[in-house]
Amino acid sequence: MFVIKRDGSRQPYDPNKIKIAVEKAFNSVGEPFGENAWLLISRGLSISTDTTVEEIQDLIEFELMKKYPWVAKSYILYREKHKELRFIKERSEYIDKCSKSQSNTATLSEVDENANVQNKNVATIEAETYKSLNKGIQRYKVKQKLKKLFPELADQYEKDLDSHIIYTHDEASSPVPKPYCVAVSLYPFLLRGTSDLDGLKTTAPTNLNSFCGQFNNLVFLLSSQYKGAIAFGEFFNVFYYYCVKEWGPLFWEKESEIQNCGSLKQKTISETIEQSFQNIVYSINQPAGSRSFQSPFTNISYYDHGYWEALFSDFQFPDGSRPEWDGVNYLQKKFIRWFNKERTKTLLTFPKIYGESKPFLIDLKLPMGQQGASKETVQRERLNKRDVEIRMR
């Protein structure tokens, strides 16, 4: 007769191993253990071939509860202690395996190999170590919620996950269930900076440089609380707002002017704007410790004229001023050109740029006002919930 070990292997059944474990339980509480006690317990053990080790221990526990409950308590604690030691040993071996392997963390992952992680280091190994446990905790919590809301679907949920019907990426990144993706309004940021999130009593940015710094902080603060993308639909509007604060209205028409930036090297307005782009883009492509050393998934939106007018024609900044399409569009085009050029130098994953328009790409060569959908068309599509997202690379 064979039993199934925890690693799935088959091993000849040895009743003496069971006897030794039971005797240890008796000895731990000072209870004499002899052949009569063993016979009384072993008679109740109905063990057949290919019974698992866990099932055998459950049978022993059941028999002890019936005949020697005070011994059963010690045996239960013994099982839990050894279960904990097995978990610690297994995780320790996994850490050693990752440390010595030449493969990257995504390849070594036991749960979800899809990650924007290029390097293997102590932070990535630390994040991977508890993913299997995180996955179990999170599935349990979701199933409990489903049992309350949709009891008929609770059992099917896990089956669909295992069958890849439900997308499972990032399921194990945290034991605490988190929202996946979120679209963020930057208006509170214009009023109070990041003070609502970091508790540091920061004030709102007052110039382009402080906007870049606080925006980067905002991205990391939010990404630590969400599993998926953080989307900023007003990014270019707000960038425009701080450009106006720096150089006044129609700044785009004087982009070649030298501006006083307080540094030894003089820069034009255009160069300073590109430097701000660089500040933000390279910052948000840095790995985040709160995201298993992944960069925060960041989206920004790019609009055609009609779509932008439909969304923002009545928008006002906190000081009562309004965004100007020509200025916003100048920044959009400038960013796309700068970003495409920058990506020929190095791998920059973020931000992902989504074009909000009719289902065709904006032609950067067309005059402003001759691109995309009309305001009426956009409003009608919004009402019909047929907005189209176009990823612009």
C-alpha positions in Angstrom: 0.0 0.0 0.0 1.2 3.5 -0.9 0.6 7.0 0.5 0.9 10.3 -1.3 3.4 12.7 0.2 3.0 16.5 0.2 5.2 16.9 -2.9 3.0 14.5 -4.8 5.3 11.5 -4.7 4.2 8.0 -3.7 5.8 6.2 -0.8 5.2 2.8 0.8 2.8 3.0 3.8 4.7 2.8 7.1 2.4 2.6 10.2 5.4 3.0 12.5 5.7 6.6 11.4 2.2 7.3 12.6 2.8 5.5 15.9 5.9 7.7 16.5 4.0 10.9 15.9 1.1 9.8 18.2 3.6 8.8 20.9 5.2 12.3 20.7 1.8 13.8 21.3 1.1 11.7 24.3 4.6 12.4 25.8 4.1 16.2 25.3 1.2 16.2 27.8 2.7 13.6 30.1 0.2 10.9 29.1 1.4 7.3 29.2 1.5 5.6 25.8 1.4 1.9 25.4 0.2 -0.8 23.0 -3.4 -0.6 24.3 -3.6 3.1 23.6 -2.0 2.6 20.1 -4.4 -0.3 19.3 -7.4 1.8 20.4 -6.4 4.6 18.0 -5.1 2.6 15.1 -8.3 0.6 14.8 -10.1 3.7 13.8 -7.7 4.6 11.1 -9.2 3.6 7.8 -6.3 4.1 5.4 -6.4 2.9 1.8 -3.8 3.0 -0.9 -2.9 6.5 -2.2 -4.3 8.2 0.9 -2.5 11.6 1.3 -0.4 12.5 4.3 -2.8 15.3 5.2 -5.7 12.9 5.1 -3.9 10.4 7.4 -3.2 13.2 9.9 -6.8 14.3 9.8 -7.8 10.7 10.7 -5.4 10.6 13.6 -6.7 13.9 14.8 -10.3 12.7 14.6 -9.5 9.5 16.6 -7.6 11.4 19.3 -10.5 13.9 19.7 -12.8 11.0 20.4 -10.6 9.1 22.9 -7.9 11.4 24.1 -9.0 15.1 23.6 -6.3 16.6 25.7 -3.7 14.7 23.6 -5.5 15.8 20.4 -5.0 19.5 21.3 -1.2 18.9 21.5 -1.3 17.0 18.2 -3.1 19.8 16.5 -0.6 22.4 17.8 2.2 20.1 16.6 0.7 19.9 13.1 0.3 23.7 12.9 3.9 24.3 14.1 5.3 21.9 11.5 3.1 23.4 8.8 4.6 26.8 9.6 8.1 25.4 9.6 7.5 23.8 6.2 6.3 27.1 4.8 9.4 28.9 6.1 11.7 26.3 4.7 10.0 26.3 1.3 10.1 30.1 1.1 13.7 30.2 2.2 14.6 27.7 -0.5 12.8 29.9 -3.1 14.8 32.9 -2.0 18.0 31.0 -2.4 16.8 29.7 -5.8 16.1 33.3 -7.0 19.3 34.7 -5.7 21.5 32.1 -7.4 19.5 31.9 -10.7 20.7 33.8 -13.8 17.0 34.3 -14.9 15.1 37.5 -14.3 12.3 37.9 -11.7 9.5 37.6 -14.2 10.8 34.2 -15.4 11.2 33.0 -11.8 7.8 34.2 -10.6 5.5 31.4 -9.3 2.3 33.3 -9.8 2.3 36.0 -12.5 5.3 36.3 -14.9 3.9 39.5 -16.6 5.7 42.4 -15.1 7.5 45.6 -16.2 10.6 44.6 -14.2 13.9 44.4 -15.9 16.2 43.8 -13.0 16.4 41.2 -10.3 17.3 42.5 -6.8 16.4 42.1 -3.2 13.2 44.2 -3.7 11.9 42.0 -6.5 12.7 38.8 -4.7 11.0 40.1 -1.5 7.9 40.9 -3.5 7.8 37.5 -5.1 8.3 35.5 -1.8 4.8 36.0 -0.5 2.8 36.2 -3.8 1.4 32.7 -3.4 0.1 33.6 0.1 -1.2 36.9 -1.1 -3.1 35.2 -3.9 -4.8 32.8 -1.5 -5.8 35.6 0.9 -7.2 37.8 -1.9 -9.1 35.0 -3.6 -10.7 34.1 -0.2 -11.8 37.6 0.4 -13.3 38.0 -3.1 -15.1 34.7 -2.8 -16.6 35.8 0.6 -17.8 39.0 -1.0 -19.3 37.1 -3.9 -21.1 34.8 -1.6 -22.9 37.8 -0.1 -23.6 39.5 -3.4 -23.9 36.7 -6.0 -23.8 33.4 -4.2 -24.4 31.4 -7.3 -21.2 32.7 -8.8 -18.8 32.3 -5.9 -17.6 28.8 -6.7 -17.4 29.5 -10.5 -15.1 32.6 -9.8 -12.1 30.5 -8.9 -12.7 28.0 -11.7 -12.7 30.9 -14.2 -9.5 32.3 -12.7 -7.7 29.0 -13.1 -9.1 28.6 -16.6 -7.9 32.1 -17.5 -11.4 33.3 -18.4 -10.9 36.0 -15.8 -7.6 38.0 -16.1 -5.4 37.2 -13.2 -2.5 39.5 -13.6 -1.4 41.3 -10.4 -3.8 39.1 -8.4 -1.0 38.3 -6.0 0.7 41.7 -5.7 -1.0 42.4 -2.4 -3.1 40.4 0.2 -5.4 43.4 0.5 -7.8 43.8 -2.4 -7.1 47.0 -4.3 -8.9 48.8 -7.2 -7.3 48.1 -10.5 -7.3 51.2 -12.8 -8.4 54.7 -12.0 -8.9 58.0 -13.8 -7.8 60.9 -11.7 -8.9 64.6 -11.8 -6.0 67.0 -11.2 -8.3 69.8 -9.9 -7.8 68.9 -6.2 -4.1 68.8 -6.9 -4.3 72.4 -8.2 -5.9 73.4 -5.0 -4.0 71.5 -2.4 -1.1 69.7 -4.0 -0.6 66.2 -2.6 -1.6 67.1 1.0 -4.7 65.0 0.8 -2.6 61.9 0.3 0.7 62.4 2.0 -0.4 64.3 5.1 2.6 66.7 4.9 0.5 69.8 4.6 2.0 70.6 1.2 0.6 73.5 -0.7 -0.4 73.6 -4.4 2.4 73.9 -7.0 3.1 77.6 -7.9 5.4 77.1 -10.9 6.3 74.6 -13.6 9.2 73.2 -11.6 7.1 72.5 -8.4 4.3 71.1 -10.6 6.7 68.5 -12.0 8.0 67.5 -8.6 4.6 67.2 -7.0 3.1 65.5 -10.0 5.8 62.8 -9.8 5.0 62.4 -6.1 1.3 62.2 -6.9 1.9 59.4 -9.4 3.8 57.3 -6.8 1.4 58.0 -4.0 -1.6 56.9 -6.1 0.1 53.9 -7.7 0.8 52.4 -4.2 -3.0 52.2 -3.7 -4.0 50.8 -7.1 -3.0 47.7 -9.0 -3.4 49.0 -12.5 -3.0 52.2 -14.4 -3.4 55.7 -13.1 -4.9 57.9 -15.9 -4.5 61.6 -16.1 -6.9 63.0 -18.7 -6.1 66.7 -17.8 -2.3 66.4 -17.9 -1.7 68.8 -20.8 -4.3 71.3 -19.5 -2.6 71.5 -16.2 0.9 71.6 -17.8 -0.4 74.5 -19.9 -1.6 76.3 -16.7 1.8 76.3 -15.2 3.4 77.4 -18.5 1.1 80.4 -18.5 2.2 81.1 -14.9 5.8 81.1 -16.0 5.7 82.9 -19.3 2.2 84.4 -19.7 -0.4 83.9 -22.4 0.7 82.8 -25.9 4.0 81.4 -24.5 4.1 79.0 -27.4 4.5 81.9 -29.8 7.7 82.9 -28.1 9.2 79.5 -27.5 12.6 80.5 -28.9 13.0 83.3 -26.3 15.7 82.9 -23.6 14.1 82.8 -20.2 15.7 83.4 -16.9 15.9 79.9 -15.3 18.4 80.7 -12.6 21.1 78.4 -14.0 24.5 79.0 -15.6 23.3 77.6 -18.9 20.7 79.7 -20.6 17.6 77.9 -22.0 14.8 78.9 -24.3 11.2 78.4 -23.3 11.0 75.4 -25.6 14.1 73.8 -24.0 12.7 74.4 -20.5 9.4 72.7 -21.4 11.3 69.7 -22.8 13.4 69.6 -19.6 10.1 69.4 -17.7 8.9 66.6 -19.9 12.2 64.8 -19.1 11.8 65.4 -15.4 8.3 63.8 -15.4 8.9 60.9 -17.9 12.2 59.7 -16.4 10.8 60.0 -12.8 7.7 57.9 -13.5 9.8 55.2 -15.2 11.7 54.7 -12.0 10.8 51.5 -10.1 8.5 51.8 -7.1 9.2 49.8 -3.9 5.5 49.7 -3.2 4.8 48.0 -6.6 7.4 45.1 -6.4 10.0 47.3 -8.0 7.8 48.0 -11.0 7.4 51.4 -12.5 3.9 53.0 -11.8 1.6 52.3 -14.7 0.8 55.9 -15.9 -1.6 57.0 -18.7 -2.1 60.5 -20.1 -4.7 61.6 -22.7 -4.2 63.3 -26.0 -7.2 65.0 -27.7 -8.3 66.3 -31.1 -9.8 69.7 -31.2 -13.5 68.7 -31.2 -13.2 66.2 -28.4 -11.2 68.6 -26.3 -13.7 71.4 -26.8 -16.6 69.1 -25.8 -14.8 68.2 -22.5 -13.1 71.4 -21.5 -14.6 74.4 -23.3 -16.3 75.5 -20.0 -13.5 74.5 -17.7 -11.9 77.0 -15.4 -8.7 76.8 -13.4 -8.8 77.8 -9.7 -7.8 81.4 -10.5 -10.7 81.7 -13.0 -8.6 81.4 -16.2 -9.3 78.9 -18.9 -7.1 76.6 -21.0 -6.5 77.7 -24.6 -6.7 75.0 -27.2 -3.8 76.4 -29.2 -1.5 76.2 -26.2 -2.7 72.8 -25.1 -2.3 71.4 -28.6 1.2 72.9 -28.9 2.2 71.0 -25.7 0.5 67.8 -27.0 2.4 67.9 -30.3 5.7 68.9 -28.6 5.4 66.1 -26.1 4.7 63.5 -28.8 7.7 64.6 -30.9 10.0 64.8 -27.9 8.8 61.5 -26.5 9.2 59.6 -29.8 12.8 61.0 -30.2 13.6 60.1 -26.5 12.5 56.6 -27.0 15.1 56.0 -29.7 17.7 56.5 -26.9 16.3 54.3 -24.2 13.4 52.1 -23.2 10.7 54.3 -21.7 7.5 52.4 -20.9 5.4 55.2 -19.5 3.4 57.2 -19.9 1.0 55.4 -22.1 -0.6 58.0 -24.4 -4.2 57.6 -25.4 -5.7 59.7 -28.1 -9.3 60.8 -27.5 -10.9 61.4 -30.9 -12.8 59.9 -33.8 -11.4 56.5 -34.8 -8.5 57.9 -36.8 -5.1 59.3 -35.8 -4.6 63.0 -35.6 -2.5 64.4 -38.4 0.1 66.7 -36.8 0.5 68.5 -40.2 -3.1 69.7 -40.5 -3.9 73.2 -39.3 -5.5 73.4 -35.9 -9.3 73.4 -36.2 -9.3 71.0 -39.1 -8.7 67.8 -37.1 -10.9 65.1 -35.7 -14.5 65.2 -34.7 -16.9 68.1 -34.2 -18.0 69.1 -30.7 -21.5 67.9 -31.5 -20.3 64.5 -32.7 -18.2 64.0 -29.5 -21.1 64.9 -27.3 -23.4 62.5 -29.1 -20.8 59.7 -28.8 -20.4 60.3 -25.1 -24.1 60.1 -24.6 -24.2 56.8 -26.6 -21.2 55.5 -24.7 -19.3 54.9 -27.9 -16.1 56.9 -27.1 -13.1 55.4 -28.8 -9.7 55.1 -27.3 -6.8 55.1 -29.7 -3.3 54.3 -28.4 -0.7 56.5 -30.0 2.8 55.1 -30.0 
